[in-house]
Amino acid sequence: MTDERKLLMLMSVPLFLEYEAVLCRAEHLLAAQITRLQVMGFLDYLAGLIEPVQLHYLWRRQLGDVADEMVLETAIRRSREN
């Protein structure tokens, strides 16, 4: 059997923690009509699918939205590994 993955999801620890924080916000849980336990179950599943990216340095002040910096850091780290 060959690996037929069509999508490769990269994730650093800071980015994954941001996903958790956003998905567990009360307003998001209410809107989706799910519990925090269900979100954590989904994140556990997601953690098994992602390719972890370890950050060795941080890029800062590259984007207009500081909260998006961790996405840039993850992408830069991955591109340097290839």
Gaussian input, Z-matrix of N, CA and C with variables (Angstrom, degrees):
# hf/3-21g

backbone

0 1
 N
 C     1     B1
 C     2     B2     1     A1
 N     3     B3     2     A2     1     D1
 C     4     B4     3     A3     2     D2
 C     5     B5     4     A4     3     D3
 N     6     B6     5     A5     4     D4
 C     7     B7     6     A6     5     D5
 C     8     B8     7     A7     6     D6
 N     9     B9     8     A8     7     D7
 C    10    B10     9     A9     8     D8
 C    11    B11    10    A10     9     D9
 N    12    B12    11    A11    10    D10
 C    13    B13    12    A12    11    D11
 C    14    B14    13    A13    12    D12
 N    15    B15    14    A14    13    D13
 C    16    B16    15    A15    14    D14
 C    17    B17    16    A16    15    D15
 N    18    B18    17    A17    16    D16
 C    19    B19    18    A18    17    D17
 C    20    B20    19    A19    18    D18
 N    21    B21    20    A20    19    D19
 C    22    B22    21    A21    20    D20
 C    23    B23    22    A22    21    D21
 N    24    B24    23    A23    22    D22
 C    25    B25    24    A24    23    D23
 C    26    B26    25    A25    24    D24
 N    27    B27    26    A26    25    D25
 C    28    B28    27    A27    26    D26
 C    29    B29    28    A28    27    D27
 N    30    B30    29    A29    28    D28
 C    31    B31    30    A30    29    D29
 C    32    B32    31    A31    30    D30
 N    33    B33    32    A32    31    D31
 C    34    B34    33    A33    32    D32
 C    35    B35    34    A34    33    D33
 N    36    B36    35    A35    34    D34
 C    37    B37    36    A36    35    D35
 C    38    B38    37    A37    36    D36
 N    39    B39    38    A38    37    D37
 C    40    B40    39    A39    38    D38
 C    41    B41    40    A40    39    D39
 N    42    B42    41    A41    40    D40
 C    43    B43    42    A42    41    D41
 C    44    B44    43    A43    42    D42
 N    45    B45    44    A44    43    D43
 C    46    B46    45    A45    44    D44
 C    47    B47    46    A46    45    D45
 N    48    B48    47    A47    46    D46
 C    49    B49    48    A48    47    D47
 C    50    B50    49    A49    48    D48
 N    51    B51    50    A50    49    D49
 C    52    B52    51    A51    50    D50
 C    53    B53    52    A52    51    D51
 N    54    B54    53    A53    52    D52
 C    55    B55    54    A54    53    D53
 C    56    B56    55    A55    54    D54
 N    57    B57    56    A56    55    D55
 C    58    B58    57    A57    56    D56
 C    59    B59    58    A58    57    D57
 N    60    B60    59    A59    58    D58
 C    61    B61    60    A60    59    D59
 C    62    B62    61    A61    60    D60
 N    63    B63    62    A62    61    D61
 C    64    B64    63    A63    62    D62
 C    65    B65    64    A64    63    D63
 N    66    B66    65    A65    64    D64
 C    67    B67    66    A66    65    D65
 C    68    B68    67    A67    66    D66
 N    69    B69    68    A68    67    D67
 C    70    B70    69    A69    68    D68
 C    71    B71    70    A70    69    D69
 N    72    B72    71    A71    70    D70
 C    73    B73    72    A72    71    D71
 C    74    B74    73    A73    72    D72
 N    75    B75    74    A74    73    D73
 C    76    B76    75    A75    74    D74
 C    77    B77    76    A76    75    D75
 N    78    B78    77    A77    76    D76
 C    79    B79    78    A78    77    D77
 C    80    B80    79    A79    78    D78
 N    81    B81    80    A80    79    D79
 C    82    B82    81    A81    80    D80
 C    83    B83    82    A82    81    D81
 N    84    B84    83    A83    82    D82
 C    85    B85    84    A84    83    D83
 C    86    B86    85    A85    84    D84
 N    87    B87    86    A86    85    D85
 C    88    B88    87    A87    86    D86
 C    89    B89    88    A88    87    D87
 N    90    B90    89    A89    88    D88
 C    91    B91    90    A90    89    D89
 C    92    B92    91    A91    90    D90
 N    93    B93    92    A92    91    D91
 C    94    B94    93    A93    92    D92
 C    95    B95    94    A94    93    D93
 N    96    B96    95    A95    94    D94
 C    97    B97    96    A96    95    D95
 C    98    B98    97    A97    96    D96
 N    99    B99    98    A98    97    D97
 C   100   B100    99    A99    98    D98
 C   101   B101   100   A100    99    D99
 N   102   B102   101   A101   100   D100
 C   103   B103   102   A102   101   D101
 C   104   B104   103   A103   102   D102
 N   105   B105   104   A104   103   D103
 C   106   B106   105   A105   104   D104
 C   107   B107   106   A106   105   D105
 N   108   B108   107   A107   106   D106
 C   109   B109   108   A108   107   D107
 C   110   B110   109   A109   108   D108
 N   111   B111   110   A110   109   D109
 C   112   B112   111   A111   110   D110
 C   113   B113   112   A112   111   D111
 N   114   B114   113   A113   112   D112
 C   115   B115   114   A114   113   D113
 C   116   B116   115   A115   114   D114
 N   117   B117   116   A116   115   D115
 C   118   B118   117   A117   116   D116
 C   119   B119   118   A118   117   D117
 N   120   B120   119   A119   118   D118
 C   121   B121   120   A120   119   D119
 C   122   B122   121   A121   120   D120
 N   123   B123   122   A122   121   D121
 C   124   B124   123   A123   122   D122
 C   125   B125   124   A124   123   D123
 N   126   B126   125   A125   124   D124
 C   127   B127   126   A126   125   D125
 C   128   B128   127   A127   126   D126
 N   129   B129   128   A128   127   D127
 C   130   B130   129   A129   128   D128
 C   131   B131   130   A130   129   D129
 N   132   B132   131   A131   130   D130
 C   133   B133   132   A132   131   D131
 C   134   B134   133   A133   132   D132
 N   135   B135   134   A134   133   D133
 C   136   B136   135   A135   134   D134
 C   137   B137   136   A136   135   D135
 N   138   B138   137   A137   136   D136
 C   139   B139   138   A138   137   D137
 C   140   B140   139   A139   138   D138
 N   141   B141   140   A140   139   D139
 C   142   B142   141   A141   140   D140
 C   143   B143   142   A142   141   D141
 N   144   B144   143   A143   142   D142
 C   145   B145   144   A144   143   D143
 C   146   B146   145   A145   144   D144
 N   147   B147   146   A146   145   D145
 C   148   B148   147   A147   146   D146
 C   149   B149   148   A148   147   D147
 N   150   B150   149   A149   148   D148
 C   151   B151   150   A150   149   D149
 C   152   B152   151   A151   150   D150
 N   153   B153   152   A152   151   D151
 C   154   B154   153   A153   152   D152
 C   155   B155   154   A154   153   D153
 N   156   B156   155   A155   154   D154
 C   157   B157   156   A156   155   D155
 C   158   B158   157   A157   156   D156
 N   159   B159   158   A158   157   D157
 C   160   B160   159   A159   158   D158
 C   161   B161   160   A160   159   D159
 N   162   B162   161   A161   160   D160
 C   163   B163   162   A162   161   D161
 C   164   B164   163   A163   162   D162
 N   165   B165   164   A164   163   D163
 C   166   B166   165   A165   164   D164
 C   167   B167   166   A166   165   D165
 N   168   B168   167   A167   166   D166
 C   169   B169   168   A168   167   D167
 C   170   B170   169   A169   168   D168
 N   171   B171   170   A170   169   D169
 C   172   B172   171   A171   170   D170
 C   173   B173   172   A172   171   D171
 N   174   B174   173   A173   172   D172
 C   175   B175   174   A174   173   D173
 C   176   B176   175   A175   174   D174
 N   177   B177   176   A176   175   D175
 C   178   B178   177   A177   176   D176
 C   179   B179   178   A178   177   D177
 N   180   B180   179   A179   178   D178
 C   181   B181   180   A180   179   D179
 C   182   B182   181   A181   180   D180
 N   183   B183   182   A182   181   D181
 C   184   B184   183   A183   182   D182
 C   185   B185   184   A184   183   D183
 N   186   B186   185   A185   184   D184
 C   187   B187   186   A186   185   D185
 C   188   B188   187   A187   186   D186
 N   189   B189   188   A188   187   D187
 C   190   B190   189   A189   188   D188
 C   191   B191   190   A190   189   D189
 N   192   B192   191   A191   190   D190
 C   193   B193   192   A192   191   D191
 C   194   B194   193   A193   192   D192
 N   195   B195   194   A194   193   D193
 C   196   B196   195   A195   194   D194
 C   197   B197   196   A196   195   D195
 N   198   B198   197   A197   196   D196
 C   199   B199   198   A198   197   D197
 C   200   B200   199   A199   198   D198
 N   201   B201   200   A200   199   D199
 C   202   B202   201   A201   200   D200
 C   203   B203   202   A202   201   D201
 N   204   B204   203   A203   202   D202
 C   205   B205   204   A204   203   D203
 C   206   B206   205   A205   204   D204
 N   207   B207   206   A206   205   D205
 C   208   B208   207   A207   206   D206
 C   209   B209   208   A208   207   D207
 N   210   B210   209   A209   208   D208
 C   211   B211   210   A210   209   D209
 C   212   B212   211   A211   210   D210
 N   213   B213   212   A212   211   D211
 C   214   B214   213   A213   212   D212
 C   215   B215   214   A214   213   D213
 N   216   B216   215   A215   214   D214
 C   217   B217   216   A216   215   D215
 C   218   B218   217   A217   216   D216
 N   219   B219   218   A218   217   D217
 C   220   B220   219   A219   218   D218
 C   221   B221   220   A220   219   D219
 N   222   B222   221   A221   220   D220
 C   223   B223   222   A222   221   D221
 C   224   B224   223   A223   222   D222
 N   225   B225   224   A224   223   D223
 C   226   B226   225   A225   224   D224
 C   227   B227   226   A226   225   D225
 N   228   B228   227   A227   226   D226
 C   229   B229   228   A228   227   D227
 C   230   B230   229   A229   228   D228
 N   231   B231   230   A230   229   D229
 C   232   B232   231   A231   230   D230
 C   233   B233   232   A232   231   D231
 N   234   B234   233   A233   232   D232
 C   235   B235   234   A234   233   D233
 C   236   B236   235   A235   234   D234
 N   237   B237   236   A236   235   D235
 C   238   B238   237   A237   236   D236
 C   239   B239   238   A238   237   D237
 N   240   B240   239   A239   238   D238
 C   241   B241   240   A240   239   D239
 C   242   B242   241   A241   240   D240
 N   243   B243   242   A242   241   D241
 C   244   B244   243   A243   242   D242
 C   245   B245   244   A244   243   D243

   B1=1.4622
   B2=1.5307
   B3=1.2984
   B4=1.4613
   B5=1.5186
   B6=1.2983
   B7=1.4666
   B8=1.5249
   B9=1.3079
   B10=1.4634
   B11=1.5227
   B12=1.3261
   B13=1.4598
   B14=1.5219
   B15=1.3128
   B16=1.4562
   B17=1.5270
   B18=1.3153
   B19=1.4556
   B20=1.5201
   B21=1.3019
   B22=1.4558
   B23=1.5163
   B24=1.3133
   B25=1.4610
   B26=1.5256
   B27=1.3111
   B28=1.4599
   B29=1.5143
   B30=1.3248
   B31=1.4577
   B32=1.5211
   B33=1.3077
   B34=1.4671
   B35=1.5231
   B36=1.3052
   B37=1.4654
   B38=1.5294
   B39=1.3433
   B40=1.4677
   B41=1.5307
   B42=1.3233
   B43=1.4576
   B44=1.5265
   B45=1.3186
   B46=1.4649
   B47=1.5297
   B48=1.3190
   B49=1.4677
   B50=1.5218
   B51=1.3244
   B52=1.4650
   B53=1.5293
   B54=1.3375
   B55=1.4648
   B56=1.5325
   B57=1.3299
   B58=1.4681
   B59=1.5262
   B60=1.3132
   B61=1.4666
   B62=1.5225
   B63=1.3191
   B64=1.4646
   B65=1.5237
   B66=1.3219
   B67=1.4665
   B68=1.5225
   B69=1.3270
   B70=1.4628
   B71=1.5281
   B72=1.3162
   B73=1.4624
   B74=1.5249
   B75=1.3074
   B76=1.4638
   B77=1.5249
   B78=1.3312
   B79=1.4675
   B80=1.5245
   B81=1.3304
   B82=1.4594
   B83=1.5259
   B84=1.3185
   B85=1.4670
   B86=1.5214
   B87=1.3103
   B88=1.4612
   B89=1.5272
   B90=1.3169
   B91=1.4663
   B92=1.5249
   B93=1.3221
   B94=1.4626
   B95=1.5286
   B96=1.3153
   B97=1.4661
   B98=1.5263
   B99=1.3253
   B100=1.4573
   B101=1.5180
   B102=1.3138
   B103=1.4600
   B104=1.5277
   B105=1.3071
   B106=1.4736
   B107=1.5290
   B108=1.3135
   B109=1.4642
   B110=1.5302
   B111=1.3215
   B112=1.4628
   B113=1.5303
   B114=1.3199
   B115=1.4678
   B116=1.5260
   B117=1.3106
   B118=1.4595
   B119=1.5265
   B120=1.3300
   B121=1.4610
   B122=1.5212
   B123=1.3303
   B124=1.4652
   B125=1.5275
   B126=1.3261
   B127=1.4672
   B128=1.5235
   B129=1.3171
   B130=1.4663
   B131=1.5317
   B132=1.3293
   B133=1.4627
   B134=1.5317
   B135=1.3178
   B136=1.4565
   B137=1.5288
   B138=1.3127
   B139=1.4664
   B140=1.5244
   B141=1.3228
   B142=1.4559
   B143=1.5177
   B144=1.3232
   B145=1.4599
   B146=1.5209
   B147=1.2971
   B148=1.4617
   B149=1.5262
   B150=1.3135
   B151=1.4557
   B152=1.5219
   B153=1.3339
   B154=1.4632
   B155=1.5193
   B156=1.3080
   B157=1.4561
   B158=1.5244
   B159=1.3192
   B160=1.4603
   B161=1.5147
   B162=1.3092
   B163=1.4653
   B164=1.5223
   B165=1.3157
   B166=1.4623
   B167=1.5202
   B168=1.2935
   B169=1.4547
   B170=1.5246
   B171=1.2826
   B172=1.4592
   B173=1.5224
   B174=1.2980
   B175=1.4640
   B176=1.5133
   B177=1.2708
   B178=1.4675
   B179=1.5157
   B180=1.3004
   B181=1.4576
   B182=1.5277
   B183=1.3265
   B184=1.4574
   B185=1.5275
   B186=1.3256
   B187=1.4576
   B188=1.5185
   B189=1.3082
   B190=1.4591
   B191=1.5183
   B192=1.3365
   B193=1.4594
   B194=1.5238
   B195=1.3167
   B196=1.4651
   B197=1.5243
   B198=1.3358
   B199=1.4622
   B200=1.5266
   B201=1.3275
   B202=1.4614
   B203=1.5239
   B204=1.3146
   B205=1.4618
   B206=1.5287
   B207=1.3398
   B208=1.4689
   B209=1.5234
   B210=1.3322
   B211=1.4633
   B212=1.5241
   B213=1.3059
   B214=1.4602
   B215=1.5207
   B216=1.3185
   B217=1.4607
   B218=1.5176
   B219=1.3329
   B220=1.4594
   B221=1.5232
   B222=1.3192
   B223=1.4585
   B224=1.5283
   B225=1.3218
   B226=1.4645
   B227=1.5167
   B228=1.2995
   B229=1.4633
   B230=1.5179
   B231=1.3254
   B232=1.4649
   B233=1.5325
   B234=1.3235
   B235=1.4674
   B236=1.5304
   B237=1.2932
   B238=1.4676
   B239=1.5369
   B240=1.3472
   B241=1.4649
   B242=1.5268
   B243=1.3148
   B244=1.4775
   B245=1.5060
   A1=108.40
   A2=115.90
   A3=120.29
   A4=109.96
   A5=114.71
   A6=120.42
   A7=107.72
   A8=117.54
   A9=122.99
   A10=112.36
   A11=117.72
   A12=118.96
   A13=110.78
   A14=114.96
   A15=121.37
   A16=111.01
   A17=116.09
   A18=121.62
   A19=108.53
   A20=116.35
   A21=121.56
   A22=107.49
   A23=116.76
   A24=121.29
   A25=108.78
   A26=115.20
   A27=121.74
   A28=109.07
   A29=115.96
   A30=118.08
   A31=109.27
   A32=115.49
   A33=121.29
   A34=106.94
   A35=116.69
   A36=120.44
   A37=111.17
   A38=119.84
   A39=118.55
   A40=113.07
   A41=116.50
   A42=119.79
   A43=110.94
   A44=117.34
   A45=120.62
   A46=110.92
   A47=116.77
   A48=120.38
   A49=111.76
   A50=116.25
   A51=120.31
   A52=110.60
   A53=117.08
   A54=120.61
   A55=109.65
   A56=115.78
   A57=120.35
   A58=111.04
   A59=116.80
   A60=120.71
   A61=111.66
   A62=117.12
   A63=120.77
   A64=110.81
   A65=116.66
   A66=119.62
   A67=112.99
   A68=117.67
   A69=121.01
   A70=113.56
   A71=118.06
   A72=120.21
   A73=109.44
   A74=115.58
   A75=121.27
   A76=112.46
   A77=116.90
   A78=118.99
   A79=112.34
   A80=117.44
   A81=120.44
   A82=110.72
   A83=115.96
   A84=119.50
   A85=110.69
   A86=115.45
   A87=120.55
   A88=111.09
   A89=117.32
   A90=121.29
   A91=111.69
   A92=116.90
   A93=121.29
   A94=112.01
   A95=116.44
   A96=123.07
   A97=111.53
   A98=114.18
   A99=121.21
   A100=109.30
   A101=115.61
   A102=121.02
   A103=110.34
   A104=114.11
   A105=119.55
   A106=109.61
   A107=117.18
   A108=121.60
   A109=110.82
   A110=117.50
   A111=120.92
   A112=110.90
   A113=116.35
   A114=119.75
   A115=109.93
   A116=116.96
   A117=120.10
   A118=110.68
   A119=117.47
   A120=120.76
   A121=111.42
   A122=116.13
   A123=120.51
   A124=110.20
   A125=116.87
   A126=119.82
   A127=111.35
   A128=117.70
   A129=120.78
   A130=110.26
   A131=115.75
   A132=120.83
   A133=110.01
   A134=115.75
   A135=121.22
   A136=111.02
   A137=116.78
   A138=120.77
   A139=111.38
   A140=116.71
   A141=120.13
   A142=113.63
   A143=117.58
   A144=122.00
   A145=114.10
   A146=116.73
   A147=120.25
   A148=111.93
   A149=114.67
   A150=120.70
   A151=107.03
   A152=116.95
   A153=118.67
   A154=112.00
   A155=114.78
   A156=122.34
   A157=107.05
   A158=116.18
   A159=120.07
   A160=109.26
   A161=115.42
   A162=121.24
   A163=109.51
   A164=115.82
   A165=120.58
   A166=111.68
   A167=115.79
   A168=121.25
   A169=106.35
   A170=116.40
   A171=120.43
   A172=110.31
   A173=116.01
   A174=122.63
   A175=106.10
   A176=117.53
   A177=120.56
   A178=110.60
   A179=113.11
   A180=122.47
   A181=112.65
   A182=116.38
   A183=121.41
   A184=111.47
   A185=116.64
   A186=122.02
   A187=110.77
   A188=115.87
   A189=120.96
   A190=112.52
   A191=117.34
   A192=122.25
   A193=108.25
   A194=116.74
   A195=122.11
   A196=111.44
   A197=117.85
   A198=121.15
   A199=112.25
   A200=118.11
   A201=121.25
   A202=112.97
   A203=117.46
   A204=120.84
   A205=112.46
   A206=117.87
   A207=119.73
   A208=111.57
   A209=117.59
   A210=120.57
   A211=109.09
   A212=116.82
   A213=121.48
   A214=111.14
   A215=117.36
   A216=121.34
   A217=111.15
   A218=116.86
   A219=121.77
   A220=110.76
   A221=117.06
   A222=121.28
   A223=111.33
   A224=117.44
   A225=120.76
   A226=109.94
   A227=117.20
   A228=120.59
   A229=109.85
   A230=117.17
   A231=120.92
   A232=110.35
   A233=117.24
   A234=119.41
   A235=111.06
   A236=117.48
   A237=120.31
   A238=110.89
   A239=117.54
   A240=121.13
   A241=111.00
   A242=118.23
   A243=121.66
   A244=112.10
   D1=133.02
   D2=179.05
   D3=-98.24
   D4=157.86
   D5=178.08
   D6=-79.10
   D7=112.17
   D8=-175.82
   D9=-103.36
   D10=24.34
   D11=-177.86
   D12=-61.39
   D13=131.17
   D14=179.27
   D15=-99.66
   D16=-19.57
   D17=-176.17
   D18=-129.39
   D19=130.26
   D20=177.12
   D21=-114.87
   D22=113.44
   D23=-179.70
   D24=-98.00
   D25=121.77
   D26=178.82
   D27=-99.48
   D28=145.46
   D29=-178.88
   D30=-153.70
   D31=133.35
   D32=171.09
   D33=-97.98
   D34=164.82
   D35=178.93
   D36=-59.92
   D37=-47.39
   D38=178.98
   D39=-60.00
   D40=-38.14
   D41=179.79
   D42=-68.29
   D43=-40.63
   D44=178.16
   D45=-63.69
   D46=-41.09
   D47=177.69
   D48=-64.21
   D49=-33.64
   D50=175.83
   D51=-66.28
   D52=-42.01
   D53=175.30
   D54=-55.90
   D55=-47.94
   D56=-179.38
   D57=-59.53
   D58=-47.66
   D59=-177.64
   D60=-61.32
   D61=-43.04
   D62=-178.15
   D63=-70.91
   D64=-46.30
   D65=-177.76
   D66=-65.45
   D67=-25.74
   D68=-178.23
   D69=-92.40
   D70=4.60
   D71=176.13
   D72=-62.99
   D73=139.38
   D74=-175.98
   D75=-54.63
   D76=-41.48
   D77=-178.32
   D78=-66.63
   D79=-31.05
   D80=178.30
   D81=-75.34
   D82=-40.18
   D83=177.02
   D84=-61.45
   D85=-43.38
   D86=179.66
   D87=-64.16
   D88=-46.57
   D89=-178.57
   D90=-62.72
   D91=-38.24
   D92=-178.66
   D93=-86.94
   D94=-9.85
   D95=-177.83
   D96=55.28
   D97=48.98
   D98=177.12
   D99=-130.31
   D100=167.87
   D101=179.87
   D102=-101.42
   D103=164.26
   D104=176.26
   D105=-61.98
   D106=-36.71
   D107=178.50
   D108=-61.26
   D109=-39.34
   D110=177.39
   D111=-66.82
   D112=-40.25
   D113=177.22
   D114=-62.35
   D115=-44.05
   D116=-179.37
   D117=-64.16
   D118=-36.41
   D119=175.61
   D120=-62.91
   D121=-42.18
   D122=177.26
   D123=-63.34
   D124=-43.52
   D125=-179.56
   D126=-65.40
   D127=-36.05
   D128=175.13
   D129=-61.03
   D130=-43.27
   D131=177.96
   D132=-63.50
   D133=-46.89
   D134=-179.36
   D135=-60.00
   D136=-38.88
   D137=-179.53
   D138=-59.82
   D139=-28.78
   D140=178.32
   D141=-77.59
   D142=-13.39
   D143=-177.46
   D144=-101.09
   D145=-22.32
   D146=-172.32
   D147=-82.19
   D148=159.85
   D149=171.16
   D150=-102.04
   D151=115.29
   D152=-178.46
   D153=-69.18
   D154=144.00
   D155=177.12
   D156=-122.23
   D157=121.91
   D158=178.25
   D159=-92.08
   D160=130.23
   D161=179.68
   D162=-91.00
   D163=134.51
   D164=178.79
   D165=-112.73
   D166=-10.85
   D167=177.33
   D168=-155.52
   D169=163.85
   D170=-178.32
   D171=-119.31
   D172=131.63
   D173=172.13
   D174=-93.40
   D175=130.04
   D176=-179.62
   D177=-131.15
   D178=153.75
   D179=176.11
   D180=58.48
   D181=39.34
   D182=177.07
   D183=-98.78
   D184=-24.90
   D185=-174.48
   D186=-117.40
   D187=159.65
   D188=178.35
   D189=-67.46
   D190=-31.68
   D191=179.82
   D192=-106.17
   D193=109.46
   D194=-176.37
   D195=-58.25
   D196=-30.94
   D197=-179.70
   D198=-65.36
   D199=-19.54
   D200=-179.84
   D201=-88.56
   D202=-2.27
   D203=-177.50
   D204=-59.08
   D205=-37.26
   D206=-177.62
   D207=-66.54
   D208=-27.42
   D209=175.17
   D210=-68.08
   D211=-44.71
   D212=177.55
   D213=-61.71
   D214=-44.36
   D215=179.99
   D216=-58.85
   D217=-42.96
   D218=179.73
   D219=-64.27
   D220=-45.42
   D221=-179.07
   D222=-64.91
   D223=-41.63
   D224=-179.55
   D225=-65.33
   D226=-42.64
   D227=-178.98
   D228=-62.48
   D229=-43.81
   D230=-178.80
   D231=-64.61
   D232=-42.06
   D233=-177.85
   D234=-65.77
   D235=-28.61
   D236=179.45
   D237=-77.46
   D238=-20.74
   D239=179.04
   D240=-78.19
   D241=-22.86
   D242=-177.63
   D243=-86.71

